[in-house]
């Protein structure tokens, strides 16, 4: 036996399979084309986000979160689709039998396929890192965004890629595995696109917690954008971690050792106790429990109106998109006894088009607390309003006293409105992101072209 043959015999089987798959994916151009398309998409998104941020349409930290969210979503879909093609594709091309003859275990063959399917994710994360470094308002925000995106994104991409490989193991045809993986990924994605009002309440929170994709989005957003602590949000990592554990146990513990030419031999069979369950009774019980959880009660009686007034320091303002306006409000109390604690809330209405406005995009503070006031006492609040979109808007603030008893309520009082007229302003190179947005795709295209030229020279030589 020669020295080369001995060296090859000592090489782990998973690495032999992974190396072949990596060469086919990257030298063949399939993975490189996907990364070029992703760099173009990321460049467009970053330019739009930077434009919105420079015009104060979008807070800088929200911009970082959206970049991470898009990167994770693309990495997840690419890994899952490549994984879904890894085994069923070999079956259709009649090349799986030769792969099964490789002197290594079936688990290592699946591991090699799995590692190769993961390979686009580090490249996608590297491309995103360049954009994050340009878009980040400070080094601390960049480090936190990169840490959260790298850790939680890797967890999701690894899980969904493994799930794609699992579907490929169980599928009789490549078309089936690709269709099912795409359908399931869309099922996970759709709840993340629901409006905020649809994600409140028991069912909304339940869907967010059991959906690994939405759990990761919520976890990253709260830590990065809303300055929440890891201890507060740690429970939101349960769904993605549990999903990863289940996928790995089923993939490498059950299905990978059963890799065969026929997909049905690798599919798991249901335990006997599951087959014996009365699913109609189980479904009826679940519906009853949900109905009980959503039982509501009648509201309490209203409390008498407090003697409150709230005034504002201006009535009309003309600005451009991206400008900031400082506003001052004064709460005055004329009651006969000390007031309860109060909350002053900011509201914005589009009076030109009648379209809804999200005040969270317009003001860093949506509300401010006011301590209890003595009769005749006042409290002053300061607000910053960022002009987001052009149009006619009415801004008003409402003071809401806390009820004096558990069974009572209170009467809110609103201030006069500020008529805000916003005209459009658009920068050409927001945040200096334009060279990066254009340069990365061009650089990847140059590498891809050089790679093709080298392959052609090898064939001619």
ChimeraX attribute file (.defattr): number of C-alpha atoms within 10 A of each C-alpha:
attribute: neighborCount
match mode: 1-to-1
recipient: residues
	/A:1	5
	/A:2	6
	/A:3	8
	/A:4	9
	/A:5	10
	/A:6	10
	/A:7	9
	/A:8	11
	/A:9	12
	/A:10	9
	/A:11	11
	/A:12	14
	/A:13	22
	/A:14	20
	/A:15	17
	/A:16	16
	/A:17	22
	/A:18	22
	/A:19	16
	/A:20	13
	/A:21	19
	/A:22	20
	/A:23	12
	/A:24	14
	/A:25	19
	/A:26	17
	/A:27	15
	/A:28	14
	/A:29	16
	/A:30	11
	/A:31	19
	/A:32	19
	/A:33	16
	/A:34	15
	/A:35	23
	/A:36	19
	/A:37	14
	/A:38	20
	/A:39	25
	/A:40	18
	/A:41	17
	/A:42	24
	/A:43	24
	/A:44	16
	/A:45	17
	/A:46	27
	/A:47	25
	/A:48	15
	/A:49	25
	/A:50	28
	/A:51	21
	/A:52	22
	/A:53	21
	/A:54	20
	/A:55	24
	/A:56	22
	/A:57	20
	/A:58	20
	/A:59	22
	/A:60	20
	/A:61	22
	/A:62	17
	/A:63	23
	/A:64	29
	/A:65	22
	/A:66	16
	/A:67	22
	/A:68	27
	/A:69	18
	/A:70	16
	/A:71	23
	/A:72	27
	/A:73	16
	/A:74	21
	/A:75	27
	/A:76	25
	/A:77	19
	/A:78	24
	/A:79	27
	/A:80	31
	/A:81	24
	/A:82	24
	/A:83	32
	/A:84	34
	/A:85	27
	/A:86	25
	/A:87	32
	/A:88	28
	/A:89	23
	/A:90	18
	/A:91	22
	/A:92	15
	/A:93	10
	/A:94	12
	/A:95	13
	/A:96	17
	/A:97	12
	/A:98	9
	/A:99	14
	/A:100	15
	/A:101	10
	/A:102	13
	/A:103	11
	/A:104	16
	/A:105	17
	/A:106	22
	/A:107	20
	/A:108	20
	/A:109	24
	/A:110	28
	/A:111	22
	/A:112	22
	/A:113	26
	/A:114	28
	/A:115	21
	/A:116	25
	/A:117	30
	/A:118	24
	/A:119	18
	/A:120	22
	/A:121	23
	/A:122	13
	/A:123	15
	/A:124	20
	/A:125	20
	/A:126	13
	/A:127	20
	/A:128	24
	/A:129	21
	/A:130	13
	/A:131	23
	/A:132	22
	/A:133	18
	/A:134	16
	/A:135	25
	/A:136	19
	/A:137	16
	/A:138	12
	/A:139	10
	/A:140	10
	/A:141	19
	/A:142	20
	/A:143	15
	/A:144	15
	/A:145	26
	/A:146	21
	/A:147	13
	/A:148	20
	/A:149	25
	/A:150	19
	/A:151	11
	/A:152	23
	/A:153	26
	/A:154	19
	/A:155	20
	/A:156	22
	/A:157	25
	/A:158	24
	/A:159	24
	/A:160	31
	/A:161	28
	/A:162	29
	/A:163	26
	/A:164	33
	/A:165	31
	/A:166	29
	/A:167	27
	/A:168	31
	/A:169	33
	/A:170	23
	/A:171	25
	/A:172	19
	/A:173	18
	/A:174	20
	/A:175	15
	/A:176	17
	/A:177	27
	/A:178	22
	/A:179	13
	/A:180	17
	/A:181	25
	/A:182	16
	/A:183	12
	/A:184	12
	/A:185	19
	/A:186	12
	/A:187	12
	/A:188	15
	/A:189	16
	/A:190	11
	/A:191	17
	/A:192	18
	/A:193	10
	/A:194	11
	/A:195	9
	/A:196	9
	/A:197	8
	/A:198	12
	/A:199	17
	/A:200	13
	/A:201	10
	/A:202	11
	/A:203	14
	/A:204	15
	/A:205	13
	/A:206	12
	/A:207	17
	/A:208	21
	/A:209	20
	/A:210	18
	/A:211	19
	/A:212	26
	/A:213	27
	/A:214	22
	/A:215	24
	/A:216	26
	/A:217	21
	/A:218	18
	/A:219	21
	/A:220	27
	/A:221	22
	/A:222	17
	/A:223	18
	/A:224	20
	/A:225	17
	/A:226	11
	/A:227	10
	/A:228	14
	/A:229	12
	/A:230	13
	/A:231	7
	/A:232	11
	/A:233	15
	/A:234	10
	/A:235	12
	/A:236	22
	/A:237	19
	/A:238	15
	/A:239	19
	/A:240	23
	/A:241	16
	/A:242	14
	/A:243	18
	/A:244	21
	/A:245	13
	/A:246	14
	/A:247	21
	/A:248	18
	/A:249	12
	/A:250	16
	/A:251	24
	/A:252	18
	/A:253	13
	/A:254	15
	/A:255	23
	/A:256	22
	/A:257	16
	/A:258	20
	/A:259	23
	/A:260	19
	/A:261	20
	/A:262	15
	/A:263	20
	/A:264	15
	/A:265	14
	/A:266	20
	/A:267	18
	/A:268	12
	/A:269	9
	/A:270	8
	/A:271	8
	/A:272	8
	/A:273	7
	/A:274	9
	/A:275	10
	/A:276	8
	/A:277	10
	/A:278	9
	/A:279	11
	/A:280	9
	/A:281	10
	/A:282	10
	/A:283	10
	/A:284	10
	/A:285	12
	/A:286	12
	/A:287	11
	/A:288	10
	/A:289	10
	/A:290	12
	/A:291	10
	/A:292	10
	/A:293	10
	/A:294	11
	/A:295	7
	/A:296	7
	/A:297	6
	/A:298	5
	/A:299	9
	/A:300	10
	/A:301	10
	/A:302	12
	/A:303	14
	/A:304	11
	/A:305	13
	/A:306	18
	/A:307	15
	/A:308	20
	/A:309	16
	/A:310	20
	/A:311	18
	/A:312	18
	/A:313	12
	/A:314	14
	/A:315	13
	/A:316	12
	/A:317	11
	/A:318	13
	/A:319	17
	/A:320	19
	/A:321	22
	/A:322	24
	/A:323	17
	/A:324	17
	/A:325	15
	/A:326	11
	/A:327	14
	/A:328	13
	/A:329	19
	/A:330	15
	/A:331	22
	/A:332	19
	/A:333	21
	/A:334	17
	/A:335	16
	/A:336	11
	/A:337	11
	/A:338	14
	/A:339	22
	/A:340	16
	/A:341	15
	/A:342	19
	/A:343	16
	/A:344	22
	/A:345	17
	/A:346	22
	/A:347	20
	/A:348	21
	/A:349	19
	/A:350	16
	/A:351	15
	/A:352	12
	/A:353	10
	/A:354	10
	/A:355	8
	/A:356	10
	/A:357	15
	/A:358	10
	/A:359	19
	/A:360	14
	/A:361	18
	/A:362	23
	/A:363	22
	/A:364	13
	/A:365	15
	/A:366	16
	/A:367	17
	/A:368	15
	/A:369	14
	/A:370	19
	/A:371	12
	/A:372	16
	/A:373	20
	/A:374	16
	/A:375	15
	/A:376	14
	/A:377	14
	/A:378	16
	/A:379	14
	/A:380	13
	/A:381	15
	/A:382	11
	/A:383	17
	/A:384	15
	/A:385	20
	/A:386	24
	/A:387	27
	/A:388	25
	/A:389	21
	/A:390	18
	/A:391	17
	/A:392	17
	/A:393	22
	/A:394	18
	/A:395	20
	/A:396	20
	/A:397	22
	/A:398	20
	/A:399	23
	/A:400	22
	/A:401	23
	/A:402	18
	/A:403	18
	/A:404	13
	/A:405	9
	/A:406	8
	/A:407	11
	/A:408	14
	/A:409	19
	/A:410	17
	/A:411	16
	/A:412	16
	/A:413	18
	/A:414	18
	/A:415	18
	/A:416	16
	/A:417	19
	/A:418	19
	/A:419	18
	/A:420	22
	/A:421	19
	/A:422	20
	/A:423	16
	/A:424	14
	/A:425	13
	/A:426	13
	/A:427	11
	/A:428	9
	/A:429	13
	/A:430	19
	/A:431	18
	/A:432	13
	/A:433	22
	/A:434	16
	/A:435	11
	/A:436	19
	/A:437	21
	/A:438	15
	/A:439	15
	/A:440	19
	/A:441	21
	/A:442	15
	/A:443	13
	/A:444	17
	/A:445	17
	/A:446	12
	/A:447	13
	/A:448	17
	/A:449	13
	/A:450	12
	/A:451	15
	/A:452	15
	/A:453	12
	/A:454	11
	/A:455	14
	/A:456	11
	/A:457	9
	/A:458	9
	/A:459	8
	/A:460	7
	/A:461	6
